[in-house]
Amino acid sequence: MPAFSTLFLIFGVSQLYWAWRGYRLAAAHIRSRGRRWAVCGAFAAAWLAAFQFNLGAWREAGTPVHMTLSDALLAAPFLWWFFSSLVSFLVVVALSIPRGIARAARVEIQSPARRKFLGRTAAVATGAPFVAGAYGLLYGRLNLQVTNQLIRLPRLPRAFEGFRICQLSDIHIGPFMPVEEIRKYAAIAGAQQADMVVLTGDFVTFDPRTAVDVVDALRGLRAPFGVYGSLGNHEAWAGIEAWITELFRQAGVRILRAANVPIASHGDSLNLIGVDFQSPRRFGPSPPVRFPLKNIESFVDRDRVNILLSHNPDTFDRAAELGIDLSLAGHTHGGQVSLEFIHPGISPSRLVTPYVAGWFQKPGGQLYVNRGIGTIFIPIRIGAPPEITVYTLSKVESHR
């Protein structure tokens, strides 16, 4: 894909830059040329070993579902370096632009104190991504938040006043979301004592064999009104949609694939609908869907409250047009690396969707995008902590 090719090209350039910086540092402190090259060679060999482990032929077949020693000692440091060095390099490039303009205009800063201040500021800005990357790896991705979200639905039947739904999403089982961690999150979800539990896709990442382990880790989920789910793009990419649906059925979880089910209580009911991953634009190997949600239009009940489980929040526009009262989605990981606490627009996911995280409303319906609990590619979360969401449904009386 062009985006990944561009990313790895920039990463390659950044590594050449850091190699040059490393050699200059060695030259400043090691006078012996032979010793200097030996030290640089040792660092280069370590980098190549880590690179080969993560992206080359040394990587063991299959995805581990437990944290292994090699993942802890080789994968984690390299992935931290991948993220931090790339972002820091981009900061260096950004800082070099005004310097280049000033030099071209032959503008010099006369004050030594000001030059020193600007130098320190540049050093801090360049070093910040390395600190932030370590935070995101060691703490940010594990800092689970249980979000309580009130959802007001004007058409909610009286029997469902205060009805509670617990949502888990984007698990991505692997060495950085091992079976033990998933069981812990499932136990936390169970402890919320919700009336119903929903799962909104991306249980695996790429390895189809991990489906058995992730389903087994979620097997203990139970709720008075049942446990339901929908599938994500990674189940489609791994080619396991039918298989994991059957595995979940055996575990007491019903996956809704272009299907609906009534959730009944005291003579009233809600209409729960589930759909596989759909996107109005191409997303990776997934082709665009010209008419999103067309395959579930007939399931929408105008006389009941409709709740849609759709992994991709981009189906919300069409869901609102169809009158689906509430859509529950995931997919974005809240941006995974999001700096929206600095500025609302600083989130990579905004490049592909306006619905990054949290609650949204438009005429016809509401949407909540869960940040998920797992990560993908780089096991780092900054400004987008993992999330379990507990929704409380409540009726809003209309005012005349």
Helices and strands as residue ranges (DSSP letters): H 2-29, H 33-55, H 69-70, I 71-75, H 76-104, H 112-138, G 140-142, E 145-152, G 158-160, E 164-168, H 179-191, E 196-200, G 208-210, H 211-217, E 227-230, H 233-238, H 241-250, E 254-255, E 259-265, E 268-275, G 294-299, E 306-310, G 313-315, H 316-322, E 326-329, G 333-335, G 348-351, E 358-362, E 365-369, E 387-394
